[in-house]
Amino acid sequence: MVIAVGADVRLFKVGDRVAWAGFLGSYAEYAALPADRLVPVPRSVTDEQAAAAMLQGMTAHYLSHDTYPLKKGETALVHAAAGGVGLLLAQMAHHIGARVIATVSTDEKAKLARAAGADEVILYTQADFEAETKRLTGGKGVDVVYDSVGKTTFEKGLNVLRPRGMMVLFGGSSGPVPPFDLIALSQKGSLYVTRPTLGHYIATREELVARSSAVLGMIVTGKLQLRIEYTYPLTEAQRAHRDLEGRKTTGKLLLIP
């Protein structure tokens, strides 16, 4: 909630509910932020929902609507589909009408991915996702791979793309992807590879407002379900990070000042 504004601020007033993403210093009770980087929160969206939706929701939105704009009938492979971005990305892809093939590590996470709209789920701890994806697509491959894992999945991900398909590498939870020879992209079917980041998809205020409004609007209409698995007191931020690192969580974690 806005408690004070600068002399030149016209976008917001004291008492307005606002949200943001991408600024350091948010692990605090108070934060000083540029007004043009804040967005209004709809009345029917709770503070917890807004906090949970901004970073990962806008990430899922730009991935599915801009980096590779999914179309009805296309097929996407979503890695880490039970994670914070993965669950939202699967829902958005499902509402677009795309077929979602999800990879997860456990049966529990497989249930979450299916509930989010995944059509098929591959437990990569029990099966080779490359072989399974090729089987599920009849050898044709997928239109796009959304990969937040990186090092351990990247090369096999290229192998499951259709000719002229796109690898969208937006994270590296298993480590950075090693350098590779670009000639491999032609050998595997004239593939595209991109390494996007949210900042470049909300660079202008107009795009920030449009993207955040789309995501928050999906929450209002019930098209986007948020999984807030744990909340921690701000004083236990270290424990929250340890749980993340230990892969003990799904969905979103919140720190409560």
Secondary structure, 3 states (H helix, E strand, C coil): CCCCCCCCCCCCCCCCCEECCCCCCCCCCCCCCCHHHCEECCCCCCHHHHHHHHHHHHHHHHHHHHHCCCCCCCEEEECCCCCHHHHHHHHHHHHHCCEEEEEECCHHHHHHHHHCCCCEEEECCCCCHHHHHHHHCCCCCEEEEEECCCCCCHHHHHHCEEEEEEEEECCCCCCCCCCCCCHHHHHCCCCEEECCCHHHHCCCHHHHHHHHHHHHHHHHHCCCCCCEEEEEEHHHHHHHHHHHHCCCCCCEEEEEC
